[in-house]
Amino acid sequence: MKKIVRLTESDLVKIIERVIKEGKTDKGVKEKDVDVKIETFQDSIKNHLKSKDNVTVKKVGDDYEIHCDGDHVGQVMFRKEGITVKKVGNKFGKKFDFNELGNIKKEINRIIKED
């Protein structure tokens, strides 16, 4: 059973003053969640790429370069806004959200097959 706590007006004022002084209190938590998402996606994308024949992965910063038979064919870029998969020669890549792992894998497979 949950315990109900009744706050006085002075308690509420203190809480509001503390929040105003600190700014957004949950900002750090959101950034940490994004970092965890990026790490999780990096692991799953790396495992997906390593399962392919003749494909090697080179990590550059937070990004992965995709090499097929020694040739650089694409890049997977991890950002806080999402993930971008780019084929070599294209100026812009396709952008994906963190909940589109299947579509990211399809795009990577398409890039590898075109090589």
N, CA, C and O atoms as CSV, one atom per row, in Angstrom:
chain,resi,resn,atom,element,x,y,z
A,1,MET,N,N,0.843,-1.176,0.000
A,1,MET,CA,C,0.000,0.000,0.000
A,1,MET,C,C,0.889,1.241,0.000
A,1,MET,O,O,1.858,1.316,0.755
A,2,LYS,N,N,0.557,2.206,-0.843
A,2,LYS,CA,C,1.345,3.422,-0.938
A,2,LYS,C,C,1.007,4.368,0.200
A,2,LYS,O,O,-0.141,4.493,0.627
A,3,LYS,N,N,2.048,5.024,0.669
A,3,LYS,CA,C,1.879,5.976,1.759
A,3,LYS,C,C,1.650,7.361,1.171
A,3,LYS,O,O,2.401,7.795,0.297
A,4,ILE,N,N,0.638,8.046,1.632
A,4,ILE,CA,C,0.312,9.386,1.151
A,4,ILE,C,C,0.980,10.402,2.069
A,4,ILE,O,O,0.839,10.353,3.291
A,5,VAL,N,N,1.710,11.324,1.447
A,5,VAL,CA,C,2.413,12.354,2.207
A,5,VAL,C,C,1.744,13.689,1.911
A,5,VAL,O,O,1.554,14.060,0.753
A,6,ARG,N,N,1.397,14.391,2.954
A,6,ARG,CA,C,0.785,15.707,2.795
A,6,ARG,C,C,1.861,16.763,3.033
A,6,ARG,O,O,2.545,16.760,4.056
A,7,LEU,N,N,1.992,17.665,2.063
A,7,LEU,CA,C,2.997,18.717,2.159
A,7,LEU,C,C,2.349,20.027,2.574
A,7,LEU,O,O,1.219,20.337,2.196
A,8,THR,N,N,3.091,20.777,3.354
A,8,THR,CA,C,2.611,22.101,3.738
A,8,THR,C,C,3.005,23.093,2.650
A,8,THR,O,O,3.775,22.780,1.743
A,9,GLU,N,N,2.464,24.274,2.766
A,9,GLU,CA,C,2.766,25.303,1.769
A,9,GLU,C,C,4.247,25.666,1.782
A,9,GLU,O,O,4.829,25.907,0.724
A,10,SER,N,N,4.859,25.709,2.949
A,10,SER,CA,C,6.281,26.056,3.036
A,10,SER,C,C,7.147,24.957,2.402
A,10,SER,O,O,8.178,25.246,1.795
A,11,ASP,N,N,6.715,23.688,2.550
A,11,ASP,CA,C,7.454,22.597,1.900
A,11,ASP,C,C,7.403,22.728,0.383
A,11,ASP,O,O,8.412,22.531,-0.295
A,12,LEU,N,N,6.237,23.059,-0.148
A,12,LEU,CA,C,6.088,23.228,-1.588
A,12,LEU,C,C,6.939,24.396,-2.102
A,12,LEU,O,O,7.540,24.302,-3.172
A,13,VAL,N,N,6.990,25.482,-1.348
A,13,VAL,CA,C,7.795,26.636,-1.746
A,13,VAL,C,C,9.273,26.246,-1.796
A,13,VAL,O,O,9.985,26.630,-2.725
A,14,LYS,N,N,9.734,25.489,-0.805
A,14,LYS,CA,C,11.139,25.055,-0.767
A,14,LYS,C,C,11.461,24.155,-1.972
A,14,LYS,O,O,12.522,24.275,-2.584
A,15,ILE,N,N,10.542,23.269,-2.293
A,15,ILE,CA,C,10.751,22.368,-3.425
A,15,ILE,C,C,10.829,23.166,-4.726
A,15,ILE,O,O,11.705,22.915,-5.553
A,16,ILE,N,N,9.928,24.114,-4.909
A,16,ILE,CA,C,9.921,24.931,-6.124
A,16,ILE,C,C,11.192,25.761,-6.217
A,16,ILE,O,O,11.766,25.874,-7.300
A,17,GLU,N,N,11.646,26.340,-5.120
A,17,GLU,CA,C,12.884,27.126,-5.124
A,17,GLU,C,C,14.083,26.258,-5.486
A,17,GLU,O,O,14.963,26.693,-6.229
A,18,ARG,N,N,14.122,25.039,-4.966
A,18,ARG,CA,C,15.232,24.141,-5.259
A,18,ARG,C,C,15.247,23.762,-6.732
A,18,ARG,O,O,16.313,23.713,-7.347
A,19,VAL,N,N,14.078,23.494,-7.307
A,19,VAL,CA,C,13.996,23.133,-8.718
A,19,VAL,C,C,14.415,24.316,-9.594
A,19,VAL,O,O,15.099,24.126,-10.600
A,20,ILE,N,N,14.016,25.519,-9.224
A,20,ILE,CA,C,14.398,26.705,-9.997
A,20,ILE,C,C,15.908,26.911,-9.947
A,20,ILE,O,O,16.510,27.259,-10.962
A,21,LYS,N,N,16.529,26.704,-8.793
A,21,LYS,CA,C,17.984,26.864,-8.657
A,21,LYS,C,C,18.727,25.816,-9.482
A,21,LYS,O,O,19.729,26.134,-10.123
A,22,GLU,N,N,18.256,24.583,-9.474
A,22,GLU,CA,C,18.943,23.492,-10.154
A,22,GLU,C,C,18.661,23.461,-11.644
A,22,GLU,O,O,19.415,22.842,-12.394
A,23,GLY,N,N,17.614,24.101,-12.088
A,23,GLY,CA,C,17.225,24.016,-13.497
A,23,GLY,C,C,16.451,22.742,-13.717
A,23,GLY,O,O,15.741,22.279,-12.824
A,24,LYS,N,N,16.581,22.175,-14.887
A,24,LYS,CA,C,15.877,20.931,-15.182
A,24,LYS,C,C,16.590,19.790,-14.466
A,24,LYS,O,O,17.751,19.501,-14.756
A,25,THR,N,N,15.916,19.158,-13.554
A,25,THR,CA,C,16.548,18.124,-12.746
A,25,THR,C,C,16.725,16.816,-13.488
A,25,THR,O,O,17.598,16.028,-13.127
A,26,ASP,N,N,15.929,16.557,-14.510
A,26,ASP,CA,C,16.019,15.267,-15.213
A,26,ASP,C,C,16.885,15.328,-16.459
A,26,ASP,O,O,16.937,14.351,-17.206
A,27,LYS,N,N,17.565,16.432,-16.711
A,27,LYS,CA,C,18.372,16.570,-17.918
A,27,LYS,C,C,19.486,15.524,-17.973
A,27,LYS,O,O,19.705,14.906,-19.015
A,28,GLY,N,N,20.181,15.325,-16.873
A,28,GLY,CA,C,21.267,14.348,-16.837
A,28,GLY,C,C,20.776,12.933,-17.080
A,28,GLY,O,O,21.465,12.139,-17.722
A,29,VAL,N,N,19.617,12.613,-16.584
A,29,VAL,CA,C,19.081,11.268,-16.742
A,29,VAL,C,C,18.766,10.994,-18.212
A,29,VAL,O,O,19.033,9.894,-18.697
A,30,LYS,N,N,18.213,11.955,-18.922
A,30,LYS,CA,C,17.889,11.757,-20.334
A,30,LYS,C,C,19.152,11.530,-21.146
A,30,LYS,O,O,19.173,10.669,-22.025
A,31,GLU,N,N,20.213,12.293,-20.865
A,31,GLU,CA,C,21.450,12.114,-21.607
A,31,GLU,C,C,22.035,10.730,-21.351
A,31,GLU,O,O,22.567,10.101,-22.266
A,32,LYS,N,N,21.942,10.256,-20.122
A,32,LYS,CA,C,22.467,8.929,-19.800
A,32,LYS,C,C,21.674,7.860,-20.543
A,32,LYS,O,O,22.259,6.899,-21.045
A,33,ASP,N,N,20.361,8.010,-20.620
A,33,ASP,CA,C,19.534,7.047,-21.346
A,33,ASP,C,C,19.913,6.993,-22.820
A,33,ASP,O,O,19.954,5.914,-23.412
A,34,VAL,N,N,20.189,8.144,-23.412
A,34,VAL,CA,C,20.584,8.183,-24.825
A,34,VAL,C,C,21.918,7.467,-25.003
A,34,VAL,O,O,22.099,6.725,-25.969
A,35,ASP,N,N,22.864,7.686,-24.070
A,35,ASP,CA,C,24.157,7.015,-24.156
A,35,ASP,C,C,23.995,5.506,-24.082
A,35,ASP,O,O,24.666,4.771,-24.807
A,36,VAL,N,N,23.112,5.042,-23.212
A,36,VAL,CA,C,22.870,3.611,-23.082
A,36,VAL,C,C,22.242,3.073,-24.364
A,36,VAL,O,O,22.602,1.986,-24.814
A,37,LYS,N,N,21.298,3.825,-24.966
A,37,LYS,CA,C,20.678,3.397,-26.220
A,37,LYS,C,C,21.722,3.288,-27.322
A,37,LYS,O,O,21.731,2.323,-28.087
A,38,ILE,N,N,22.608,4.289,-27.400
A,38,ILE,CA,C,23.626,4.286,-28.444
A,38,ILE,C,C,24.543,3.080,-28.278
A,38,ILE,O,O,24.859,2.404,-29.257
A,39,GLU,N,N,24.972,2.804,-27.052
A,39,GLU,CA,C,25.854,1.657,-26.807
A,39,GLU,C,C,25.164,0.350,-27.176
A,39,GLU,O,O,25.781,-0.530,-27.777
A,40,THR,N,N,23.891,0.216,-26.822
A,40,THR,CA,C,23.135,-0.984,-27.138
A,40,THR,C,C,23.025,-1.167,-28.653
A,40,THR,O,O,23.212,-2.271,-29.164
A,41,PHE,N,N,22.721,-0.084,-29.368
A,41,PHE,CA,C,22.609,-0.169,-30.824
A,41,PHE,C,C,23.958,-0.451,-31.461
A,41,PHE,O,O,24.035,-1.203,-32.433
A,42,GLN,N,N,25.020,0.136,-30.933
A,42,GLN,CA,C,26.344,-0.129,-31.480
A,42,GLN,C,C,26.672,-1.612,-31.387
A,42,GLN,O,O,27.183,-2.200,-32.340
A,43,ASP,N,N,26.380,-2.216,-30.245
A,43,ASP,CA,C,26.642,-3.650,-30.073
A,43,ASP,C,C,25.825,-4.488,-31.045
A,43,ASP,O,O,26.361,-5.398,-31.679
A,44,SER,N,N,24.528,-4.193,-31.171
A,44,SER,CA,C,23.681,-5.007,-32.042
A,44,SER,C,C,24.044,-4.804,-33.515
A,44,SER,O,O,24.014,-5.765,-34.283
A,45,ILE,N,N,24.385,-3.589,-33.925
A,45,ILE,CA,C,24.790,-3.343,-35.314
A,45,ILE,C,C,26.123,-4.032,-35.594
A,45,ILE,O,O,26.299,-4.622,-36.660
A,46,LYS,N,N,27.058,-3.964,-34.656
A,46,LYS,CA,C,28.357,-4.597,-34.845
A,46,LYS,C,C,28.200,-6.113,-34.981
A,46,LYS,O,O,28.824,-6.729,-35.845
A,47,ASN,N,N,27.370,-6.709,-34.134
A,47,ASN,CA,C,27.125,-8.158,-34.222
A,47,ASN,C,C,26.476,-8.521,-35.555
A,47,ASN,O,O,26.814,-9.541,-36.155
A,48,HIS,N,N,25.542,-7.686,-36.017
A,48,HIS,CA,C,24.882,-7.930,-37.305
A,48,HIS,C,C,25.903,-7.885,-38.439
A,48,HIS,O,O,25.880,-8.735,-39.330
A,49,LEU,N,N,26.796,-6.898,-38.410
A,49,LEU,CA,C,27.791,-6.772,-39.474
A,49,LEU,C,C,28.812,-7.898,-39.439
A,49,LEU,O,O,29.233,-8.386,-40.488
A,50,LYS,N,N,29.214,-8.315,-38.246
A,50,LYS,CA,C,30.199,-9.386,-38.134
A,50,LYS,C,C,29.638,-10.727,-38.588
A,50,LYS,O,O,30.396,-11.627,-38.951
A,51,SER,N,N,28.316,-10.865,-38.570
A,51,SER,CA,C,27.712,-12.128,-39.007
A,51,SER,C,C,27.731,-12.271,-40.531
A,51,SER,O,O,27.501,-13.364,-41.048
A,52,LYS,N,N,28.000,-11.187,-41.249
A,52,LYS,CA,C,28.035,-11.219,-42.713
A,52,LYS,C,C,29.402,-11.692,-43.190
A,52,LYS,O,O,30.418,-11.412,-42.553
A,53,ASP,N,N,29.429,-12.416,-44.326
A,53,ASP,CA,C,30.686,-12.876,-44.927
A,53,ASP,C,C,31.390,-11.713,-45.606
A,53,ASP,O,O,30.743,-10.846,-46.193
A,54,ASN,N,N,32.710,-11.694,-45.525
A,54,ASN,CA,C,33.566,-10.708,-46.190
A,54,ASN,C,C,33.300,-9.266,-45.749
A,54,ASN,O,O,33.645,-8.331,-46.471
A,55,VAL,N,N,32.695,-9.073,-44.582
A,55,VAL,CA,C,32.417,-7.724,-44.082
A,55,VAL,C,C,33.213,-7.507,-42.802
A,55,VAL,O,O,33.179,-8.325,-41.883
A,56,THR,N,N,33.930,-6.384,-42.763
A,56,THR,CA,C,34.658,-6.012,-41.551
A,56,THR,C,C,34.154,-4.650,-41.088
A,56,THR,O,O,33.624,-3.864,-41.873
A,57,VAL,N,N,34.331,-4.394,-39.800
A,57,VAL,CA,C,33.849,-3.161,-39.187
A,57,VAL,C,C,35.029,-2.435,-38.578
A,57,VAL,O,O,35.848,-3.030,-37.879
A,58,LYS,N,N,35.109,-1.146,-38.850
A,58,LYS,CA,C,36.148,-0.311,-38.246
A,58,LYS,C,C,35.450,0.784,-37.456
A,58,LYS,O,O,34.636,1.532,-37.998
A,59,LYS,N,N,35.775,0.874,-36.161
A,59,LYS,CA,C,35.152,1.890,-35.322
A,59,LYS,C,C,35.958,3.178,-35.415
A,59,LYS,O,O,37.170,3.181,-35.200
A,60,VAL,N,N,35.272,4.272,-35.736
A,60,VAL,CA,C,35.885,5.589,-35.819
A,60,VAL,C,C,35.069,6.525,-34.925
A,60,VAL,O,O,33.992,6.979,-35.311
A,61,GLY,N,N,35.587,6.807,-33.739
A,61,GLY,CA,C,34.820,7.606,-32.779
A,61,GLY,C,C,33.610,6.814,-32.326
A,61,GLY,O,O,33.741,5.700,-31.819
A,62,ASP,N,N,32.431,7.392,-32.510
A,62,ASP,CA,C,31.177,6.689,-32.189
A,62,ASP,C,C,30.603,5.979,-33.402
A,62,ASP,O,O,29.603,5.271,-33.285
A,63,ASP,N,N,31.214,6.154,-34.559
A,63,ASP,CA,C,30.674,5.627,-35.809
A,63,ASP,C,C,31.355,4.328,-36.216
A,63,ASP,O,O,32.419,3.978,-35.707
A,64,TYR,N,N,30.718,3.622,-37.146
A,64,TYR,CA,C,31.290,2.409,-37.725
A,64,TYR,C,C,31.456,2.588,-39.226
A,64,TYR,O,O,30.546,3.063,-39.906
A,65,GLU,N,N,32.610,2.210,-39.735
A,65,GLU,CA,C,32.815,2.141,-41.174
A,65,GLU,C,C,32.599,0.697,-41.589
A,65,GLU,O,O,33.066,-0.223,-40.919
A,66,ILE,N,N,31.891,0.497,-42.694
A,66,ILE,CA,C,31.616,-0.843,-43.200
A,66,ILE,C,C,32.567,-1.098,-44.363
A,66,ILE,O,O,32.584,-0.341,-45.334
A,67,HIS,N,N,33.359,-2.168,-44.264
A,67,HIS,CA,C,34.284,-2.548,-45.321
A,67,HIS,C,C,33.863,-3.918,-45.848
A,67,HIS,O,O,33.654,-4.854,-45.076
A,68,CYS,N,N,33.742,-4.023,-47.162
A,68,CYS,CA,C,33.370,-5.280,-47.809
A,68,CYS,C,C,34.496,-5.662,-48.755
A,68,CYS,O,O,34.797,-4.928,-49.696
A,69,ASP,N,N,35.112,-6.796,-48.511
A,69,ASP,CA,C,36.270,-7.255,-49.290
A,69,ASP,C,C,37.391,-6.208,-49.312
A,69,ASP,O,O,38.074,-6.043,-50.323
A,70,GLY,N,N,37.570,-5.516,-48.206
A,70,GLY,CA,C,38.638,-4.522,-48.087
A,70,GLY,C,C,38.264,-3.138,-48.577
A,70,GLY,O,O,39.010,-2.190,-48.333
A,71,ASP,N,N,37.144,-2.982,-49.254
A,71,ASP,CA,C,36.716,-1.675,-49.770
A,71,ASP,C,C,35.723,-1.029,-48.807
A,71,ASP,O,O,34.843,-1.695,-48.263
A,72,HIS,N,N,35.880,0.272,-48.607
A,72,HIS,CA,C,34.961,1.037,-47.767
A,72,HIS,C,C,33.667,1.248,-48.542
A,72,HIS,O,O,33.674,1.886,-49.595
A,73,VAL,N,N,32.548,0.713,-48.029
A,73,VAL,CA,C,31.276,0.791,-48.759
A,73,VAL,C,C,30.222,1.640,-48.061
A,73,VAL,O,O,29.274,2.093,-48.702
A,74,GLY,N,N,30.369,1.860,-46.766
A,74,GLY,CA,C,29.347,2.621,-46.060
A,74,GLY,C,C,29.767,2.997,-44.661
A,74,GLY,O,O,30.857,2.662,-44.197
A,75,GLN,N,N,28.861,3.709,-43.998
A,75,GLN,CA,C,29.137,4.187,-42.647
A,75,GLN,C,C,27.837,4.211,-41.854
A,75,GLN,O,O,26.779,4.560,-42.376
A,76,VAL,N,N,27.939,3.834,-40.583
A,76,VAL,CA,C,26.806,3.916,-39.666
A,76,VAL,C,C,27.181,4.937,-38.601
A,76,VAL,O,O,28.159,4.758,-37.876
A,77,MET,N,N,26.393,6.014,-38.511
A,77,MET,CA,C,26.697,7.120,-37.601
A,77,MET,C,C,25.674,7.153,-36.469
A,77,MET,O,O,24.466,7.152,-36.705
A,78,PHE,N,N,26.174,7.180,-35.250
A,78,PHE,CA,C,25.333,7.176,-34.063
A,78,PHE,C,C,25.332,8.573,-33.452
A,78,PHE,O,O,26.384,9.094,-33.078
A,79,ARG,N,N,24.148,9.180,-33.351
A,79,ARG,CA,C,23.993,10.505,-32.759
A,79,ARG,C,C,22.880,10.455,-31.722
A,79,ARG,O,O,22.128,9.483,-31.652
A,80,LYS,N,N,22.782,11.493,-30.928
A,80,LYS,CA,C,21.738,11.545,-29.905
A,80,LYS,C,C,20.349,11.635,-30.528
A,80,LYS,O,O,19.366,11.210,-29.922
A,81,GLU,N,N,20.267,12.191,-31.746
A,81,GLU,CA,C,18.974,12.325,-32.424
A,81,GLU,C,C,18.535,11.027,-33.071
A,81,GLU,O,O,17.344,10.828,-33.312
A,82,GLY,N,N,19.481,10.138,-33.357
A,82,GLY,CA,C,19.153,8.885,-34.017
A,82,GLY,C,C,20.370,8.295,-34.710
A,82,GLY,O,O,21.507,8.644,-34.393
A,83,ILE,N,N,20.129,7.412,-35.643
A,83,ILE,CA,C,21.193,6.705,-36.345
A,83,ILE,C,C,21.072,6.999,-37.837
A,83,ILE,O,O,19.974,6.994,-38.395
A,84,THR,N,N,22.219,7.256,-38.478
A,84,THR,CA,C,22.237,7.515,-39.911
A,84,THR,C,C,23.093,6.459,-40.598
A,84,THR,O,O,24.209,6.173,-40.165
A,85,VAL,N,N,22.557,5.879,-41.678
A,85,VAL,CA,C,23.289,4.900,-42.473
A,85,VAL,C,C,23.566,5.546,-43.827
A,85,VAL,O,O,22.648,5.971,-44.528
A,86,LYS,N,N,24.849,5.610,-44.180
A,86,LYS,CA,C,25.251,6.325,-45.398
A,86,LYS,C,C,26.113,5.439,-46.280
A,86,LYS,O,O,27.048,4.795,-45.805
A,87,LYS,N,N,25.795,5.411,-47.558
A,87,LYS,CA,C,26.594,4.684,-48.538
A,87,LYS,C,C,27.714,5.602,-49.018
A,87,LYS,O,O,27.512,6.809,-49.151
A,88,VAL,N,N,28.886,5.042,-49.276
A,88,VAL,CA,C,30.003,5.835,-49.771
A,88,VAL,C,C,29.617,6.461,-51.109
A,88,VAL,O,O,29.050,5.792,-51.973
A,89,GLY,N,N,29.923,7.728,-51.271
A,89,GLY,CA,C,29.585,8.441,-52.500
A,89,GLY,C,C,28.336,9.287,-52.362
A,89,GLY,O,O,28.156,10.241,-53.119
A,90,ASN,N,N,27.473,8.965,-51.420
A,90,ASN,CA,C,26.275,9.764,-51.180
A,90,ASN,C,C,26.607,10.867,-50.186
A,90,ASN,O,O,27.334,10.647,-49.217
A,91,LYS,N,N,26.072,12.049,-50.433
A,91,LYS,CA,C,26.336,13.167,-49.530
A,91,LYS,C,C,25.571,13.008,-48.216
A,91,LYS,O,O,26.098,13.316,-47.147
A,92,PHE,N,N,24.344,12.534,-48.295
A,92,PHE,CA,C,23.512,12.360,-47.114
A,92,PHE,C,C,23.096,10.894,-46.986
A,92,PHE,O,O,22.959,10.184,-47.983
A,93,GLY,N,N,22.898,10.457,-45.745
A,93,GLY,CA,C,22.446,9.099,-45.504
A,93,GLY,C,C,20.993,9.064,-45.087
A,93,GLY,O,O,20.334,10.098,-44.986
A,94,LYS,N,N,20.507,7.868,-44.848
A,94,LYS,CA,C,19.139,7.704,-44.359
A,94,LYS,C,C,19.152,7.769,-42.841
A,94,LYS,O,O,19.975,7.127,-42.187
A,95,LYS,N,N,18.238,8.547,-42.290
A,95,LYS,CA,C,18.173,8.722,-40.837
A,95,LYS,C,C,17.098,7.810,-40.261
A,95,LYS,O,O,16.021,7.643,-40.833
A,96,PHE,N,N,17.424,7.221,-39.106
A,96,PHE,CA,C,16.507,6.309,-38.419
A,96,PHE,C,C,16.435,6.675,-36.946
A,96,PHE,O,O,17.382,7.211,-36.370
A,97,ASP,N,N,15.283,6.372,-36.351
A,97,ASP,CA,C,15.128,6.522,-34.900
A,97,ASP,C,C,15.674,5.286,-34.208
A,97,ASP,O,O,15.990,4.286,-34.852
A,98,PHE,N,N,15.781,5.366,-32.889
A,98,PHE,CA,C,16.326,4.256,-32.116
A,98,PHE,C,C,15.398,3.039,-32.096
A,98,PHE,O,O,15.828,1.948,-31.721
A,99,ASN,N,N,14.149,3.207,-32.489
A,99,ASN,CA,C,13.206,2.079,-32.464
A,99,ASN,C,C,13.083,1.389,-33.822
A,99,ASN,O,O,12.161,0.599,-34.024
A,100,GLU,N,N,13.999,1.674,-34.762
A,100,GLU,CA,C,13.905,1.121,-36.108
A,100,GLU,C,C,15.084,0.198,-36.437
A,100,GLU,O,O,15.692,0.326,-37.499
A,101,LEU,N,N,15.401,-0.712,-35.549
A,101,LEU,CA,C,16.550,-1.594,-35.750
A,101,LEU,C,C,16.390,-2.452,-37.006
A,101,LEU,O,O,17.357,-2.650,-37.740
A,102,GLY,N,N,15.204,-2.955,-37.258
A,102,GLY,CA,C,14.958,-3.785,-38.443
A,102,GLY,C,C,15.211,-3.012,-39.730
A,102,GLY,O,O,15.826,-3.538,-40.657
A,103,ASN,N,N,14.744,-1.772,-39.795
A,103,ASN,CA,C,14.956,-0.953,-40.988
A,103,ASN,C,C,16.432,-0.602,-41.164
A,103,ASN,O,O,16.920,-0.517,-42.291
A,104,ILE,N,N,17.138,-0.400,-40.062
A,104,ILE,CA,C,18.577,-0.105,-40.122
A,104,ILE,C,C,19.315,-1.310,-40.704
A,104,ILE,O,O,20.182,-1.150,-41.563
A,105,LYS,N,N,18.981,-2.498,-40.248
A,105,LYS,CA,C,19.628,-3.713,-40.758
A,105,LYS,C,C,19.326,-3.914,-42.241
A,105,LYS,O,O,20.204,-4.329,-42.998
A,106,LYS,N,N,18.083,-3.622,-42.668
A,106,LYS,CA,C,17.725,-3.741,-44.084
A,106,LYS,C,C,18.563,-2.791,-44.928
A,106,LYS,O,O,19.057,-3.174,-45.989
A,107,GLU,N,N,18.723,-1.570,-44.470
A,107,GLU,CA,C,19.501,-0.581,-45.222
A,107,GLU,C,C,20.970,-0.989,-45.305
A,107,GLU,O,O,21.600,-0.832,-46.351
A,108,ILE,N,N,21.516,-1.511,-44.208
A,108,ILE,CA,C,22.903,-1.984,-44.212
A,108,ILE,C,C,23.053,-3.144,-45.188
A,108,ILE,O,O,24.014,-3.185,-45.956
A,109,ASN,N,N,22.118,-4.082,-45.169
A,109,ASN,CA,C,22.168,-5.218,-46.099
A,109,ASN,C,C,22.092,-4.742,-47.554
A,109,ASN,O,O,22.782,-5.282,-48.418
A,110,ARG,N,N,21.263,-3.741,-47.824
A,110,ARG,CA,C,21.137,-3.196,-49.183
A,110,ARG,C,C,22.468,-2.591,-49.639
A,110,ARG,O,O,22.872,-2.780,-50.786
A,111,ILE,N,N,23.140,-1.875,-48.760
A,111,ILE,CA,C,24.437,-1.262,-49.093
A,111,ILE,C,C,25.468,-2.337,-49.384
A,111,ILE,O,O,26.241,-2.221,-50.335
A,112,ILE,N,N,25.482,-3.388,-48.564
A,112,ILE,CA,C,26.466,-4.473,-48.746
A,112,ILE,C,C,26.200,-5.219,-50.051
A,112,ILE,O,O,27.142,-5.558,-50.767
A,113,LYS,N,N,24.923,-5.482,-50.374
A,113,LYS,CA,C,24.584,-6.215,-51.603
A,113,LYS,C,C,24.910,-5.421,-52.857
A,113,LYS,O,O,25.273,-6.003,-53.880
A,114,GLU,N,N,24.787,-4.099,-52.793
A,114,GLU,CA,C,25.080,-3.268,-53.962
A,114,GLU,C,C,26.563,-3.269,-54.285
A,114,GLU,O,O,26.951,-3.004,-55.423
A,115,ASP,N,N,27.390,-3.563,-53.305
A,115,ASP,CA,C,28.838,-3.601,-53.541
A,115,ASP,C,C,29.130,-4.843,-54.275
A,115,ASP,O,O,30.287,-5.112,-54.596
